[in-house]
């Protein structure tokens, strides 16, 4: 996490527009629930706290009302003989890019074997 912070802080100082994306193996909705209840932030959720503190935005949350019935799953696993679904892949952007966000689609690539969906964001600019 220190390297991510270093790179993002450097980009912020240079006034770059930022897109940070990837498999964070973490659940933003769990972080939000703890935060709303005033509970202590777990160390595994510090990445989300940091991103919010530097005014980065989760593009999925900007476009969709995320709930337990609409979680926009990006990962489909099969552990303990039981299918599991979760949202652990994210695209976070800086403020200006967040304002330019137009659309998002989840895409299952046919040409590679993966248990993740690809997130495709479309921006006005």
JOZI-V852565 format. One record per residue. N is the residue number from 0. RES is the residue in three letters. SS is DSSP state (2 for helix, 1 for strand, 0 for the rest). PHI is phi in whole degrees, 0 to 359 (NA if undefined). PSI is psi in radians with two decimals (999 if undefined). Layout:
n = <N:N>
res = <RES:RES>
ss = <SS:SS>
phi = <PHI:PHI>
psi = <PSI:PSI>
This chain:
n = <0:1:2:3:4:5:6:7:8:9:10:11:12:13:14:15:16:17:18:19:20:21:22:23:24:25:26:27:28:29:30:31:32:33:34:35:36:37:38:39:40:41:42:43:44:45:46:47:48:49:50:51:52:53:54:55:56:57:58:59:60:61:62:63:64:65:66:67:68:69:70:71:72:73:74:75:76:77:78:79:80:81:82:83:84:85:86:87:88:89:90:91:92:93:94:95:96:97:98:99:100:101:102:103:104:105:106:107:108:109:110:111:112:113:114:115:116:117:118:119:120:121:122:123:124>
res = <UNK:UNK:UNK:UNK:UNK:UNK:UNK:UNK:UNK:UNK:UNK:UNK:UNK:UNK:UNK:UNK:UNK:UNK:UNK:UNK:UNK:UNK:UNK:UNK:UNK:UNK:UNK:UNK:UNK:UNK:UNK:UNK:UNK:UNK:UNK:UNK:UNK:UNK:UNK:UNK:UNK:UNK:UNK:UNK:UNK:UNK:UNK:UNK:UNK:UNK:UNK:UNK:UNK:UNK:UNK:UNK:UNK:UNK:UNK:UNK:UNK:UNK:UNK:UNK:UNK:UNK:UNK:UNK:UNK:UNK:UNK:UNK:UNK:UNK:UNK:UNK:UNK:UNK:UNK:UNK:UNK:UNK:UNK:UNK:UNK:UNK:UNK:UNK:UNK:UNK:UNK:UNK:UNK:UNK:UNK:UNK:UNK:UNK:UNK:UNK:UNK:UNK:UNK:UNK:UNK:UNK:UNK:UNK:UNK:UNK:UNK:UNK:UNK:UNK:UNK:UNK:UNK:UNK:UNK:UNK:UNK:UNK:UNK:UNK:UNK>
ss = <0:2:2:2:2:2:2:2:2:2:2:2:2:0:0:0:0:0:1:1:1:1:1:0:0:0:0:2:2:2:2:2:2:2:2:2:0:0:0:0:0:0:2:2:2:2:2:2:2:2:2:2:2:0:0:0:1:1:2:2:2:2:2:0:0:0:0:0:0:0:0:0:0:0:1:1:1:1:1:0:0:1:1:1:1:1:0:0:1:1:1:1:1:0:2:2:2:2:2:2:1:1:1:1:1:1:1:0:0:0:0:0:0:0:0:1:0:1:1:1:1:1:1:0:0>
phi = <NA:300:292:298:300:300:293:293:298:296:296:297:300:271:58:284:277:237:235:242:217:154:274:269:46:207:240:297:297:295:300:297:298:297:297:295:276:75:276:297:283:288:300:292:263:299:299:291:298:298:300:296:296:260:61:259:230:285:295:295:295:290:259:230:275:282:211:295:270:223:264:55:308:242:232:235:252:217:250:53:57:223:290:238:227:201:250:235:254:219:232:248:228:286:303:299:293:299:293:269:294:250:200:216:230:258:228:259:292:269:266:227:269:207:258:243:269:272:262:245:257:241:244:292:268>
psi = <-0.53:-0.67:-0.70:-0.81:-0.78:-0.82:-0.75:-0.72:-0.72:-0.77:-0.69:-0.78:-0.56:0.11:0.61:2.64:2.41:2.40:2.11:2.18:2.70:-3.10:1.85:-0.07:0.77:2.83:1.92:-0.62:-0.62:-0.72:-0.81:-0.70:-0.80:-0.73:-0.78:-0.54:-0.06:0.36:2.76:2.44:2.24:2.66:-0.59:-0.31:0.03:-0.51:-0.72:-0.71:-0.76:-0.83:-0.73:-0.73:-0.47:0.33:0.82:2.70:2.34:1.98:-0.54:-0.78:-0.48:-0.56:-0.39:2.59:1.66:2.26:3.14:-0.49:-0.25:1.35:-0.12:0.98:2.38:-0.14:2.30:1.82:3.07:1.43:2.53:0.71:0.49:2.30:2.35:2.53:2.38:2.91:1.79:-0.03:2.39:2.71:2.07:2.46:2.84:3.00:-0.89:-0.76:-0.61:-0.68:-0.45:-0.04:2.24:-0.73:2.79:2.41:2.60:2.36:2.32:1.90:2.42:-0.35:-0.05:2.59:2.06:2.68:0.28:2.61:2.63:2.39:2.17:2.03:2.50:2.31:2.66:-0.59:999>
